[in-house]
Amino acid sequence: MLRSSPVPEHSCPPDRDNGPASTPQFPFRLRTHGSMAPEIQHRLEAPVKTTVLGSGGMGTACAVLLAEHPGQEVSIWARRPELAEEMTVSRRNSAHLPQITLSASISATADIAVAVRDAEFLVMAIPSRHLRATLETLKPALRTNIPIISVVKGIEIDTLQRPSEVIQNVLGPRTVLSLTGPSHAEEIANRLPASVVAACEDLAVGKRVQELFSTDRFRIYTNTDLVGAELAGALKNVIGIAAGISDGLGYGDNAKSALMTRGIVEMGRFGARLGAAPETFSGLAGIGDLITTCMSPHGRNRQVGFRLGQGESLDQILNSMNSVAEGVTTAKAVYHLSQRVGIDMPITTEVYRVLFEGKSPEEATNSLMNRPYRGE
């Protein structure tokens, strides 16, 4: 992979330059009152339609965010017609965010042609292991010139591709942006303050997405390191499983702090080898998301690890969950990729062996603690 040239994360308001002539133009801009306005007024000048592909917790939370802008039209595509009907009739997604009432500006449908009609942006909110197959099905209905905002976190097992690579592989060349960082769907939908990164190689598109999603409780920074943002979003889930195992075994705060610290080193080492900018792993996409994943009771990956540490089998755990824990499949993909290119990934290796080779969490701990001495 080629390494991108990152820019520092920077926040609203974006500059008003419309960029080069080849940059896609969209009919909205951020409105502020006065040239030196101390606060941003989060309003879009013209209505914009955005379609969210995927009706899970994160997809629904994205729709709730987008609908906060007056005049914004939001459509959710749901794979299951009965879920689309539930969201239309009851204005709720009982399976994922049952406490949230969907606004009238959010529509839901299982008809992809209806969902994407007149859309100016697509939000990809499909689990990574289902991404390629779903895109192959939806491809005939998706126009080639629509930028895609991906909230997918993971690496495809068979190809070892990042979400943006899978999207472009199936749909052809197009602008893809990764919206990533510490962002539990439950908290976002309930309007608890959060900050994330919009990572896109085309900074002008990143700034437009910054405008599109920003609210007074959801702050977005831009970054051009798409490779690093996507890798960080995938790798932190593997470390989250390790942190959960530590909690399940009752190892305490010192052990988890060590796992998180050495985990971010491991993530950065992996990312740098594959062309990411090291500073991305020190930002919201890296250490920010890692902290949330390892500490929060909402985290599915931490829950998987915790239950493994408590003695449950992986099959028991996965069969009882109604949401996808991306770290399980990502651990396999990252392990094989690290073996292929020769990257030292001790935590990921032990997580992989616990998940797929039957190694006990206690044995994995011993392997990590008894590695040869080295400098930090």
ABEGO torsion letter per residue (X at the ends): XBBBBBBBBBBOBBBABAEBAABBBBBBBBBBBEAABABBBBBBABBBBBBBBEABAAAAAAAAAAAABBGBBBBBBBABAAAAAAAAAAGBBAAABAABBBBAABBBBABAAAAABGBABBBBBBBAAAAAAAAAAAAAABBAABBBBBABBEBBAAAGBBAAAAAAAAAEBBBBBBBBEBBBAAAAAAGBBBBBBBBBABAAAAAAAAAAABBAABBBBBBABAAAAAAAAAAAAAAAAAAAAAAAAGAEAAAAAAAAAAAAAAAAAAAAAAGBBAAAAABAABAAAAAAAAABAABAAAAAAAAAAAGBBAAAAAAABABBBAAAAAAAAAAAAAAAAGBBBAAAAAAAAAAAAGBBAAAAAAAAAABBBBBX
